[in-house]
Amino acid sequence: MRLHAMNNEQVKVNESVGKAGLGIHVVAKPVGPVCNLNCEYCFYLEKHVLFSEREQFRMSDQVLSAFISNYIGSQPTPEVAFVWQGGEPTLLGIDFFKRVIELQRQFSGVKIINNSLQTNGTLLNGEWCRFLKQHNFMVGISLDGPKDIHDRYRRNRKGKGTYDQVMRGLRLLQKYKVDYNVLACVAQETAKQPLDVYRFLRDEGVEFIQFSPVVERMPDAGSSQHGLRLAGPAALDKQERQTEVTPWTVVPEEYGDFLIAIYEEWVRHDVGKVFVMNFEWALNAWIGNPSPVCIHAEQCGRSVVLEHNGDVYACDHCVYPEYRLGNIVNDSLSQMIERLCKTGFGVTKETALPRWCRECQVLAACRGGCPKHRFVQTYYNEPGLHYLCPGYKKFFLYIRKYLRAMTQLLENGLPASYVMDVIKGPLVVKLDEK
């Protein structure tokens, strides 16, 4: 959703697509949890302990071929979006992704195929960028803000900050005109400097930003049994005993304040020029459209993860033995999704909502948040409340006045960016009498 260009007809189109959205979404991890960095808050690096010590952590050609044909054949929608993630997928080298394009080309007349690559950016060079541009990859690059903020958590294996290498990668993407967006993780210390983060990204020419809150629990009995340092998904039907969060986890209300501070800056100066996904999701919900992201969708369960060895898991946050659905080489992806849905996974996100959520003023925008982080007890002593509830609620309530104004603009065929003029003073608009 691009706020500066969206009109009422586009809102209707998006709504109809959302209601019919029974597609399958796969996040592929062709190198598993292997990464050249050692970010303090990463929840995936530790997953290497779930595999054999002799594991190669490289997707074989057999698995890659099976994945591409299986995914395209199982996707009921006209478009198939391949998302390549890690770990750090660029560790596989360009030749791996040349093979991806070669295998996908066989199906070019069957579906619309596109590719996205999530990277830390440190290994990008001119050759990479020429390839990514040539084959229309959308690149997500992880950058948390200016040097002092970014280097606080995102360090390499030697404990040194990675800001300089990431910025070099970002400037290469800009130089070669590769489509990209920035994923900025909001950890505890990051949340204290919202405008420093936002203004830095904006002034560096970043147009598309997503803020991702960092929430992790200290290990519980189940994760400790696997040799992991972080707790797994929360149980929604009973109170979690382990509710202690990690030192880097963002404080709920501080996350709300972080978003509010940036929203106030954005809504006055940058609507239509900078696209903050968190804000677009909120407007989308206010209009009444289904959420385009699982976090704030009523239900989840159709977005799965493919590991390097072909194993398919219920979710990026559920790569644990008990959530394994099958293997892409031997099992149909659509049948795995169907079995998953029949177990109630995903549906429970909605049916297990506590009373506190069901009676909440911002339920339509929040939808309870990601089930993994619903480990807090409500005022009514119910289990299943999201850890970030106070922050989400504070943010969604605060921006209602702006969402109301933007919706009225859109309904009258005007760009949402006119809200910047509305804020400055009375806006008189001559509307078509029809």
N, C-alpha and C positions, 0 to 999 in steps of 0.2 A: 504494500500500500504506500503510494507516494502522496503525501498530504497536499503538496502544492498543485498536483495535477488531477486529483480525484474529484469527480463530480458525482451527481446523484445516480446516474446510470451505471457508473462503475461500481458504486456501492451495491447496487442490486445484483450485478454480475458476480461480484465477490461473494455475496450472500448465497446465491444459488449454487456456486461451486462448492462452498463450505458445507452446505447441507448434503451434498452428494459425495462428500469426501470420504470414500471408502478405500482410498488407495493405501498402498504399503510403502513404508519408508524404512530404508536400511542404511545404517551407518557402518561402513566397512573399515576395519582396522587391519590393513594388510601387513603391518609390522607389529601388531599386538601392542603391548605396553612399552615397547622399547623407545627410548628417547635420548637425545644428546644433551638434554637439560635435566635439571633436578629441582623443579619448582616446588617450593615448600608446601603449597596447598594442593598439589596434584593428587587426585583420588585414583588415578589409573596406573601409575608407575608400580605400585605394590602388587598388581595383579599377576606379575611374573611368577609369584610363588604358587600360583594355581596350576602351573605347567611343569613339565619335567625339566631337570637341570640341563638336559641335552637339547632342549627345544631350540630350534633355529630362528623362530620368530620372523619368518618370511613367507608370505603367501605363495604357494606353489602355482604353477601354470594350470594344473588340474583343478585346483580350488577356484582360481580366478575365472577360468572358462565356465565352470559350473555355476558360479555366482552370476556372471553376466547373463547367461542364457536363462537361468532359473528366475532371476529377478525380472527380467524383461517379459518372460513368459507368464509370470504370476501377477504382474501389475495390471489392475483393471482400468486404470486411468490412461489417457492418451500420452502422458509424459512420464518418463522415468528419470528420477533424480539420483545420480550416484554421488554419495558423499564419502570422501576418503579422509580418514582421521587416524589418530594414533593414541598414544605414542607420537612419534614424528614420522609421517609417511614419506617425506622427502629423503629419508635415509635409504630408501629402496632404489633411488636413482631414477633418472628420466626414462631409461629403457623399460622399466616396469610399466610406466604410464603410457609409453608408446604402444606397448602390448595391449593395454586397456583399450586404447583408441582402436587398434586393429580388430580386437574381438567385438567391440561395440558396433563397428562399421557394418558388420554382417546383418545387423538388425535395424539399420537406419531407416528403412522403409516401413518398419512395423510400428515403431514408437518414436516420439520426440525424445531424444536422449541429451541430457546435460550432465556436467560434472562440476563438483565443488571439492576443494582441497583445503583442509584446515591445517595450518602450519604455524610453527613458532617463528618462521621467517629467517632463521639464522643461516640456513644453507642455501638460500636463494642466490642465484647469479644471473648473468645475462642469458645464458643458455636455457635455464629454467623458465625465465620470464618470456622468452621468445616462444617456447613450447606452449606455455600456459595461454598466451595471447592467441597463438595460431589455432588452438583447439577450444577456445572460448571457455576456459575454466573460470569459475568464480572462486576466488581465493579468500579464505578467512585467515587473518593474521592476528596473532595474540599479542596485544600491547596494552599494558595496564595504565599508562600515563607517562609523565615526564620521568627523567632518569632516576631521581631519588625514589619515586613511588614504584616504578616498574622493577627496579633492582632490589627492592625490599623483599620480594617473594620469588622473582623469576631469575634464578641463577643457573649457572652451568654445573657440570660435575665437579669442578674445582672450587665451587662456592663463589665464583665471581659473577657480577651482574652481566646481563645479556642485552642491555638497552642499545648499545652501539651497534651490535650485529643485527638486531631486529630493525632498527631504524634504517640501516643500510638496505635490508630486504624490502622495507616499505617504500623507500625511494626508488628502488629498482622497479617495483610494481607500478609506481606512478610514472616512471620514465617510459616504460614499455606499454603503458595504458592498459594494463591488465585489470579487469573488473575485480574489485576487492572490497571487503568490509573489515572492520576491526572488532575483535572480541576482547572486551576489557573485563577482567575478573575483579570483583569488588570484595576484597578481604578486609579484615578488621581495621588495619591502619589506612588502607586506601579510602575507606568510607569517610574518613575525617577531612579529606581534601577534595570535595566534589568539583568545585569550579577549576581548581588546578588541573584536574584530570580532563574535564570537558573542554576547557579553553585550549589546552595543549593539543588535543586531538583535532579539534576544529581548525586551529591555526596551522596545523600540519597538513591541511587539505583533506582530511578524512570526512567523507560525506555520509557513510553508513556505519553506525555504531550499535553494538549490543552490549549491555551491561549484565554480567552474570554474577549473582551473589555467591560467595563461597560459604557453604554450610557443610560441616562434617562433624560427626560424633567421635569421641574416643572409642576404642574397641570394646565390643560387648563379647559375651561368651562365644557366640557363633563365629564372629570374625577372628577372634583369638585362636579358635580351633583350626582355622585355615591358615594361621600364621600371618594374618593381616593386622595393620596398625590402625585401621579405621572401621567403624561399624558399617554394616550393610543397610539395606532398606528397612524402614520402620514397619512394625506390625500395626495395622490400623485398627484392629479389633480389641487390642489390650494395651494397657499402659506400659510403656517402655521403662525398664529399670535404669537403663543407661541413657541419661539425658545430658551428660557433660559433653560440651563441645570442645573442639580443638582451639588452641590459642589464636589461630589465624581466622577463625570463623567470624563473620561480620555480626555486629550487634543488631538485633532486629530494628529498633527504632532509628538507629543511625543509618541503616540502609534506606529506610523511608525518607529520612532527612537528606540523604545523598541524592536520591532521585528528585526530590522536591526542589532542591537548590539548582540542579541542572535544568529541570523543567522550567523554572522561572527565568533562567537565562535564555533557554532555547525558545520559549514561547514569545519572548520580546524581540528576539533578533534573528533567529535562524530557521523558522518554520519554512519549509520548501527548499531550504539549502542544505540542511543537515538532517539526516533521517535516523532517529534513535528508535530502534526496534521496540524497546519497552514502551515507548510513548505511542507508537503506532498500534501495538497490541491493545493498549487501553482504549484508544479511539475506536478500534475495531469492535471491542466488546460493548462500548457505549452505544454504537450504532445498532447493535443487535446481531452482528455476524458471529458465527462460530470461531473459536480461537484457531489461528493458524499454527500455534505451537502447543505441544502436549502439556507444558507446565500449567497453562491456564485453560486447558480444554476441560469439558465436563468429564470425559473419560479418556483413557489412554489405552495402549496395548497394540497399536498397529505400527509402532516405531521400534524396530528391533536392531540388534547389533550382531554383526558378523565378525568373528575373530579370524585371525590369520590362518588358522588350521581348518576353517570351514564351519566350526561350531557356531550355532545361532543362539542368542540369548534374548530374553524378554525385553531388555532395555539396557541402555548404556550404564545405568546405575545398578543393574542386576546381573553383572557378569560373575555369577557364583554357580557352583554345581547344581544347586536346587532349581535354578532358573534356566537351565539349558533346554532348548526346544528340539534340537536335532543337529544334523550336519547338512550343509548345502549341497554336498556331492551326492548324498543318498536320499535326501528328503525334499519334498516339494515345499517351497517357501510359503505358498498360499495355504497349504494344509497345516503347516506349523503355526501360522497366524490364526487359522481357524480353531485349532486345538487350544491355543493360548486364550482366545476369547471365550471359549466354552468353559475354561477353568474359573472364569470370573475375574481374571487379572485384567486390570484396566477399568472394568465396570465398577469394581470395588472402590475406585477413586471417587466415584459419585455416591454409591450406595452407603459407604461407610462415613460419609461426612457427618461430623458431630452437629448437634443442635446449634452450637455456637456459630457454625458456618452457615447452616441452612437459614438462620434468622438474620444473617449479616447483610448490611446495606450494600456491600461491595461484592457479594457472591458472584454476580454475573461477570465481573472482571477477574476475580481471583480463582474461583472454582476449587479452592482448597490447596492450590499449589502442588508441587511435585510430591507424590506419595512417599518418596524416600525420606523426606524431611518432615513428615508429619508425626513427630515423636513427643509432642508436648501435650499436657493435659489442659482441658478447658476450664473455665470458671465453674461449669457444672460438673467437674470431675470426670469428664468424658475423655477417652483417648483419641488420638488422631488429629490433633490440631497442628498446623504447620508452624515450625519454629519461627518463621519470619512474619507470622500473622500481624503483630503490631505494626511492623514496617509497611507491609502491603496495605493494610487498612488506612494507615495515616496518609500514604501516597495517593491511593485511589480516591479517598474522600477529598483531599486537598485539590486535586486537579479537575473535579467535577465542573466547576464554573467555566473552565477553559474548554472542556469537552463539549459542554452544552453549546457554547458559542460556535465552535468549529462545526458541530453537527448542523446548526441552523444555516451556516454558510453553505455547506455542502448540499443541503436540501434545496437551497435556492440557486444551485448551479454555480456557486462561487468557490474559488480556491480556499482551502483551509488556512492558507498563509495570510489571508486578510485579517485573521485574528490578531496579528501584530498591530494593525491599525485600530481594531476594536479596543484593544487595551489602552491605546494612547488617548482615546476619547470617543465621543459619539460618531458612529459611522452611518451615514445616510446612503442607502442603496435603493435605486429605482428598480423594482422588481416587475417582471412580466405579469400582467394582470391575469393571464391564463393560469 
